[in-house]
Amino acid sequence: MLKIVIARDFTDTVGGRYIKEGDYSGELFREEILGPKLKQALASKDNLLIDFDGGYGYPTSFLEESFGGLVRDGFDKKAILNTLLFKSEDNLKIVERVKNYIMDAKENEK
């Protein structure tokens, strides 16, 4: 199983939606870490665990751009949800929020 621990592999203090808005944005996380790891997981038919623990909170803009943005980048919703696993002891509602962002995202809408 592949794994991303956001606080270790990216930052423990995430930013907003877009790169132009500052450091550690959802866009940067998706483009540099999440998207490439998801491609790797899909190619190897493996799961990718996203560990949210250890961070200082995750704004809606960061989460929606990171995970909803996968759909806008052309990833299939079902494939995303079948591949990604989530871990969050710190915030139990975050997993449901992330799944909703994926399901609500519109394909090809940049």
N, C-alpha and C positions, 0 to 999 in steps of 0.2 A: 504494500500500500504506500502510495506517495503521500506526503504531508507538507502542509504549510502552517507554521506557527507564526501568525501575523506579528506578534510582539517581538519575536526573535528574528524572523526572516525579512521583515519590512520595517516596522517601527512600533513602539508601544503607545505612540501618540499620533494617531492618523489625522489627516487634514480633511479638506472638503472634497468637492466633486472633481474639479478640473485641475490639470497641471498649472495652468495660468493663474490659479487662485492661491497657489502656495505649495509648500513642501508636503510630501506624503499624501497625495490626493488619491481618490478612488481610481481615477483614470490611469495614473502611474502604476498603481498596484495591479490593475487589470492587465495593462500592456506589458509590464516587465516581469510579473511573477505569476499571477493567477491564470491568465490566458495561456502562456507557454506551458505551465504545469498541467492545465486541463488538456491541452493538445497531447501532451506526453501520456497522460492517463488514458485518454481515449484510444490512442495508438496502441498502447500495451494492454488494453482492456482491463485496466486496474482502477481501483478507487483512489480518490484524492480527498484526504481529510483536511478540513480547514479548522484550525484551532484558534478560537477567538480569545482564549484566556490570557491574562497578563497585560491586556491593553487598558488604556485609560478611557474607554468609551468609544463608540462607533456612531458617528453622526449618520442620519438618514442619507444625506447627500453622498457620503463615502460609500455606504453599503449599496445604494441603488446604482451608482455609477460602476462600482466594481462588479456586482453580480447581475444586475439588469443589463449592464453594458455588454456582458457576454452574449446575450441574445441579439443585441444590436450589431455585434461583431460577426454574427452569422452562426453562432453555436445553436444547436437544436435544444429547445427547452427540456424535452424528455431526456435527451442524452446528458445534459447538465445535471438534472435532478437524479438520474440513475448513477452518475459517476461521483458526484460530490457527497461527502459525509461531513457532518459538522459536530464540533465539540465546543461547548460553552458552559462551564460551571459558574462563571461570574454573572452571566446574564441569560437566563433561560428563555427569554422571549426573542432573542436575536435570531435564532435558527428559523423560527416561523416568519419573522420579518424578511429575512433573506430569501426564503422560498417564495414568499409573496412577490418580492421585487422581480424574481426570475419569471414567475408566471404572468405578472402584469406587464412586463416589458414588451414593446412592439418591435417586431423584426424590421430591419432596414430603416430604422428611424433614428437618424443621427442629429 
